[in-house]
Amino acid sequence: MEHIVSHFLDFEKLVSVLPFGGGHINDTFKVAINEGGQHKNYLLQRINHQVFQQPEQVMENIFLVAEHLSNQAYPLNILSPIHSKNGGWLFKGTEGNFWRLFPFFENTVSFDSVESVEQAFGAARAFGIFAKALNGMDASKLLVTIPGFHDGLARLAHFKKVLKNARQERLREANSEIQILLDNQLVFKKIASLGLPLRAVHHDAKINNLLFDKTTLKPVAVVDLDTVMPGIVLSDFGDMVRTFTCPADEDEADLSKVEMRVPFFEAVLEGFLSETGSLLTPAERENLAAGGRWLTLMQAMRFLGDYLTGDVYYKTKYPRHNLVRARNQLALFRSMG
């Protein structure tokens, strides 16, 4: 690990390299350097190139976003990558792994769930600040690092192909869920027909992709910019509705615990619009609520499709885990009206 660090920082000043966080995609380490008797911390990360097959494109997008934000009146901390000694954003190790370095934001904390309407408002406002600051950015400059990521029609077409090749026993077990999805496929067609403008979109607007000040508990940074790509605003708003408003996480098997809490939805809407209301088009504003249903149904379809293909994408802890997740998301979808 010290060898990797030496390609970014002065090896002689290295104090420690320790595993950090519990991310499921990339391996992360906290690196401490001695700077004049004081410890300065950084985040060293190994990019999972099975998920992000073009790491250079991911880093190019992050740089473009960080550069744009630095030229705005952006009140949050900016996640700017740090050059390696070879001048690039990445170092490729002999084992084929790609490594990158970011600043470490001190005195911050992250959360895995939204516990109050006040927190929902503040988190949605932070993502609104992020969206507002990126409003003037030419989204076409961003590279599409995961094609079709939030393309409902493309996901639907793939799901229908899965149905033709899935194992019969799994098709039988998931029959009612499959029917619910097919009965609601117009949700995807409606959103696609709106012709909403392409924007620079985070594409993973969850509470754990925000950092909060440890003392004030106010958001101070939007992080995990790996999926920033051209997209529609409903992607981020929909993900917030999906993950901020439900008291249970997507692994919960007891569907009586799965619902959209209306006060939390109202807080998300108010918080996001407090920053973006003046820049969204009428069609975007009018369809924000539909974005929650659209994104939740899409996630249900992704879980169900993975179950039908033998659980090849999402990590599972037991045989019907992805089916439970799909049922969970369908219950949440139905609770949205």
C-alpha positions as CSV (number, residue, x, y, z in Angstrom):
1,M,0.0,0.0,0.0
2,E,2.9,2.3,0.8
3,H,4.0,1.8,-2.8
4,I,0.7,3.1,-4.1
5,V,0.7,6.1,-1.8
6,S,4.2,7.1,-3.0
7,H,2.8,7.8,-6.5
8,F,0.7,10.6,-5.0
9,L,2.4,11.8,-1.9
10,D,5.9,12.2,-0.3
11,F,6.5,8.7,1.0
12,E,8.9,9.9,3.7
13,K,6.1,11.8,5.4
14,L,3.7,8.8,5.5
15,V,2.3,8.1,9.0
16,S,-0.4,5.5,8.4
17,V,-2.7,3.9,5.8
18,L,-5.9,2.5,7.3
19,P,-9.1,1.0,5.8
20,F,-11.9,3.5,5.9
21,G,-15.7,3.3,5.4
22,G,-17.9,0.5,4.3
23,G,-18.4,1.2,0.6
24,H,-19.6,-1.8,-1.5
25,I,-18.0,-0.7,-4.8
26,N,-14.6,0.8,-4.2
27,D,-12.0,0.0,-1.5
28,T,-11.1,3.2,0.5
29,F,-8.2,4.0,2.8
30,K,-7.5,7.0,5.1
31,V,-3.9,8.1,4.6
32,A,-2.2,10.3,7.2
33,I,0.9,12.4,6.2
34,N,3.1,14.4,8.6
35,E,3.1,18.1,7.5
36,G,5.2,20.2,9.9
37,G,4.3,18.1,12.9
38,Q,0.6,18.0,12.0
39,H,-1.3,15.1,10.5
40,K,-2.9,15.9,7.1
41,N,-5.4,13.3,5.9
42,Y,-6.4,12.1,2.5
43,L,-8.6,9.4,1.0
44,L,-7.0,6.8,-1.2
45,Q,-9.4,4.7,-3.3
46,R,-9.2,1.7,-5.5
47,I,-11.7,2.0,-8.3
48,N,-13.7,-1.1,-9.0
49,H,-13.0,-1.4,-12.7
50,Q,-15.5,-4.3,-13.0
51,V,-18.3,-1.7,-12.4
52,F,-16.5,1.3,-13.9
53,Q,-14.8,-0.2,-17.0
54,Q,-13.4,3.2,-18.1
55,P,-11.9,4.7,-14.9
56,E,-10.2,7.5,-16.9
57,Q,-13.7,8.7,-18.1
58,V,-15.0,8.6,-14.6
59,M,-12.1,10.8,-13.4
60,E,-12.5,13.2,-16.4
61,N,-16.2,13.7,-15.4
62,I,-15.3,14.3,-11.7
63,F,-12.6,16.9,-12.8
64,L,-15.0,18.7,-15.1
65,V,-17.6,18.9,-12.3
66,A,-15.1,20.1,-9.7
67,E,-13.7,22.7,-12.1
68,H,-17.2,24.0,-12.9
69,L,-18.2,24.2,-9.2
70,S,-15.0,26.0,-8.3
71,N,-16.0,28.8,-10.7
72,Q,-19.5,29.1,-9.1
73,A,-20.6,30.7,-5.9
74,Y,-20.9,27.2,-4.5
75,P,-21.2,27.1,-0.7
76,L,-20.3,23.4,-0.2
77,N,-16.9,21.7,-0.1
78,I,-15.8,20.4,-3.5
79,L,-14.5,16.9,-4.0
80,S,-11.5,17.7,-6.3
81,P,-9.2,14.8,-7.2
82,I,-5.5,15.2,-6.5
83,H,-2.9,14.6,-9.3
84,S,-0.6,11.7,-9.1
85,K,3.1,12.4,-9.6
86,N,2.8,11.3,-13.2
87,G,0.4,14.2,-13.8
88,G,-2.8,12.2,-14.2
89,W,-5.7,11.6,-11.9
90,L,-5.0,7.8,-11.7
91,F,-2.2,5.5,-10.9
92,K,-2.4,2.0,-12.4
93,G,-0.8,-0.6,-10.2
94,T,1.1,-3.7,-11.6
95,E,-2.0,-5.8,-10.6
96,G,-4.2,-3.8,-12.9
97,N,-6.0,-1.8,-10.3
98,F,-6.6,1.9,-10.6
99,W,-6.0,4.2,-7.7
100,R,-6.9,7.8,-7.0
101,L,-6.6,10.3,-4.2
102,F,-9.0,12.9,-2.7
103,P,-8.8,15.4,0.1
104,F,-10.2,14.2,3.4
105,F,-13.0,16.5,4.8
106,E,-12.3,16.7,8.5
107,N,-14.9,16.9,11.3
108,T,-17.6,15.4,9.1
109,V,-20.0,12.5,9.5
110,S,-22.3,10.5,7.1
111,F,-25.6,8.8,7.6
112,D,-27.2,5.7,6.1
113,S,-30.8,6.7,6.7
114,V,-33.0,9.8,7.1
115,E,-34.4,10.1,10.6
116,S,-36.3,13.4,10.5
117,V,-38.2,15.7,8.2
118,E,-35.6,18.4,9.0
119,Q,-32.8,16.1,7.9
120,A,-34.8,15.3,4.7
121,F,-35.2,19.0,3.9
122,G,-31.5,19.8,4.5
123,A,-30.3,16.9,2.5
124,A,-32.6,17.6,-0.4
125,R,-31.6,21.3,-0.3
126,A,-27.9,20.2,-0.5
127,F,-28.6,18.2,-3.6
128,G,-30.6,21.2,-4.9
129,I,-27.5,23.4,-4.3
130,F,-25.5,20.9,-6.3
131,A,-28.0,20.9,-9.1
132,K,-28.3,24.7,-9.1
133,A,-24.5,25.1,-9.4
134,L,-24.3,22.7,-12.3
135,N,-27.2,24.3,-14.1
136,G,-24.9,26.3,-16.4
137,M,-22.7,23.4,-17.2
138,D,-22.9,21.9,-20.7
139,A,-24.0,18.3,-19.9
140,S,-22.9,17.1,-23.3
141,K,-19.3,17.6,-22.1
142,L,-19.7,14.8,-19.6
143,L,-19.0,11.2,-20.7
144,V,-21.6,8.5,-20.3
145,T,-19.7,6.1,-18.1
146,I,-22.6,3.6,-17.5
147,P,-24.8,3.6,-20.7
148,G,-28.5,3.4,-20.0
149,F,-28.1,3.7,-16.3
150,H,-31.4,5.5,-15.6
151,D,-33.0,4.9,-19.0
152,G,-36.3,3.3,-18.1
153,L,-37.2,2.1,-21.6
154,A,-33.7,0.5,-22.1
155,R,-34.1,-1.2,-18.7
156,L,-37.6,-2.3,-19.7
157,A,-36.4,-3.8,-23.0
158,H,-33.6,-5.7,-21.1
159,F,-36.1,-6.9,-18.6
160,K,-38.4,-8.4,-21.3
161,K,-35.3,-10.2,-22.8
162,V,-34.6,-11.6,-19.3
163,L,-38.2,-13.0,-19.1
164,K,-37.5,-15.0,-22.3
165,N,-34.4,-16.7,-20.9
166,A,-35.1,-17.0,-17.1
167,R,-35.3,-20.2,-15.2
168,Q,-38.9,-21.5,-15.0
169,E,-38.9,-22.0,-11.2
170,R,-37.9,-18.4,-10.7
171,L,-40.5,-17.2,-13.2
172,R,-43.1,-19.0,-11.3
173,E,-42.0,-17.7,-8.0
174,A,-41.9,-14.1,-9.2
175,N,-45.0,-14.3,-11.4
176,S,-47.1,-11.7,-9.5
177,E,-44.2,-9.2,-9.3
178,I,-43.5,-9.6,-13.0
179,Q,-47.2,-8.9,-13.8
180,I,-47.2,-5.8,-11.6
181,L,-44.1,-4.5,-13.5
182,L,-45.6,-5.2,-16.9
183,D,-48.9,-3.6,-15.9
184,N,-47.1,-0.4,-15.0
185,Q,-44.6,-0.2,-17.9
186,L,-46.4,3.0,-19.1
187,V,-44.6,4.8,-16.3
188,F,-41.3,4.4,-18.2
189,K,-42.9,5.4,-21.5
190,K,-44.5,8.5,-20.0
191,I,-41.3,9.9,-18.5
192,A,-39.4,9.2,-21.8
193,S,-42.1,11.1,-23.7
194,L,-41.7,14.3,-21.7
195,G,-38.5,15.3,-23.5
196,L,-37.0,16.7,-20.4
197,P,-33.7,18.6,-20.8
198,L,-30.4,16.8,-20.2
199,R,-28.5,18.1,-17.3
200,A,-25.4,17.2,-15.3
201,V,-26.9,14.8,-12.8
202,H,-25.5,13.0,-9.8
203,H,-27.4,9.7,-10.4
204,D,-27.0,8.5,-6.9
205,A,-28.7,11.1,-4.7
206,K,-28.8,9.1,-1.4
207,I,-28.2,10.4,2.1
208,N,-24.9,8.5,2.4
209,N,-23.5,10.5,-0.5
210,L,-23.6,13.7,1.6
211,L,-21.2,14.7,4.4
212,F,-22.5,16.6,7.4
213,D,-20.7,18.8,9.9
214,K,-20.2,16.8,13.1
215,T,-21.2,19.7,15.3
216,T,-24.0,21.5,13.4
217,L,-25.2,18.3,11.5
218,K,-25.7,20.5,8.4
219,P,-24.6,19.2,4.9
220,V,-21.2,20.4,3.9
221,A,-20.4,18.3,0.8
222,V,-21.9,16.2,-2.0
223,V,-19.6,13.2,-2.6
224,D,-19.3,10.0,-4.6
225,L,-19.4,11.7,-8.0
226,D,-18.6,8.5,-10.0
227,T,-22.0,8.4,-11.6
228,V,-22.2,12.1,-12.6
229,M,-23.4,12.0,-16.2
230,P,-25.9,13.6,-18.5
231,G,-29.4,12.8,-17.3
232,I,-32.7,14.3,-16.2
233,V,-33.5,16.0,-13.0
234,L,-36.0,13.3,-12.1
235,S,-33.1,10.8,-11.6
236,D,-31.9,12.7,-8.5
237,F,-35.2,13.8,-7.2
238,G,-36.6,10.3,-7.7
239,D,-33.7,8.7,-5.8
240,M,-34.3,11.1,-2.9
241,V,-38.0,10.2,-2.8
242,R,-37.1,6.5,-3.0
243,T,-34.5,6.6,-0.2
244,F,-35.4,9.5,2.0
245,T,-39.1,8.9,2.5
246,C,-39.3,5.2,3.5
247,P,-38.6,4.2,7.1
248,A,-37.4,0.8,6.0
249,D,-34.4,0.0,3.8
250,E,-34.7,-1.9,0.6
251,D,-33.7,-5.2,2.2
252,E,-36.7,-5.2,4.6
253,A,-38.9,-8.3,4.0
254,D,-41.8,-7.1,6.3
255,L,-43.7,-5.0,3.7
256,S,-45.9,-3.5,6.4
257,K,-42.9,-1.4,7.3
258,V,-42.5,-0.1,3.7
259,E,-44.3,3.1,2.7
260,M,-43.6,6.6,1.5
261,R,-44.1,9.0,4.5
262,V,-45.9,12.0,3.1
263,P,-44.3,14.6,5.5
264,F,-40.8,13.4,4.4
265,F,-41.8,13.7,0.7
266,E,-43.0,17.2,1.3
267,A,-39.7,18.0,3.0
268,V,-37.8,16.6,0.1
269,L,-39.9,18.6,-2.4
270,E,-39.6,21.8,-0.4
271,G,-35.9,21.5,0.2
272,F,-35.0,20.7,-3.4
273,L,-37.2,23.4,-4.9
274,S,-35.8,26.0,-2.4
275,E,-32.7,25.9,-4.6
276,T,-33.9,24.7,-8.0
277,G,-37.4,26.1,-8.3
278,S,-36.4,29.0,-10.5
279,L,-34.3,27.0,-12.9
280,L,-36.5,24.0,-13.6
281,T,-38.8,24.0,-16.6
282,P,-42.6,23.7,-16.0
283,A,-42.5,20.1,-17.2
284,E,-39.7,19.2,-14.8
285,R,-41.5,20.8,-11.8
286,E,-44.9,19.2,-12.7
287,N,-43.3,15.7,-12.9
288,L,-41.1,15.6,-9.8
289,A,-43.5,13.4,-7.9
290,A,-43.8,11.1,-11.0
291,G,-40.0,10.9,-10.8
292,G,-40.2,9.1,-7.4
293,R,-42.6,6.5,-8.8
294,W,-40.5,6.1,-12.0
295,L,-37.2,5.6,-10.2
296,T,-38.6,3.3,-7.6
297,L,-40.3,1.1,-10.2
298,M,-37.0,1.0,-12.2
299,Q,-35.1,-0.2,-9.1
300,A,-37.7,-2.9,-8.5
301,M,-37.3,-4.0,-12.1
302,R,-33.5,-4.1,-11.7
303,F,-33.7,-6.3,-8.5
304,L,-36.3,-8.6,-10.1
305,G,-34.3,-8.9,-13.3
306,D,-31.2,-9.8,-11.3
307,Y,-33.2,-12.4,-9.4
308,L,-34.5,-13.9,-12.7
309,T,-31.0,-14.1,-14.1
310,G,-29.5,-15.9,-11.1
311,D,-28.3,-13.0,-8.9
312,V,-25.3,-12.0,-11.0
313,Y,-25.2,-8.2,-10.3
314,Y,-26.3,-7.4,-6.7
315,K,-24.6,-9.1,-3.8
316,T,-27.1,-11.4,-1.9
317,K,-27.1,-12.9,1.5
318,Y,-29.7,-15.6,1.0
319,P,-31.4,-17.3,-2.0
320,R,-34.4,-15.0,-2.5
321,H,-32.8,-11.8,-1.4
322,N,-33.2,-10.0,-4.7
323,L,-36.9,-11.1,-4.9
324,V,-37.4,-9.6,-1.4
325,R,-35.8,-6.4,-2.6
326,A,-38.0,-6.3,-5.6
327,R,-41.2,-6.8,-3.5
328,N,-40.0,-4.1,-1.1
329,Q,-39.6,-1.6,-3.9
330,L,-42.9,-2.5,-5.5
331,A,-44.6,-2.0,-2.1
332,L,-43.0,1.4,-1.9
333,F,-44.0,2.2,-5.5
334,R,-47.7,1.3,-4.7
335,S,-47.6,3.5,-1.6
336,M,-46.8,6.5,-3.7
337,G,-50.2,6.4,-5.3
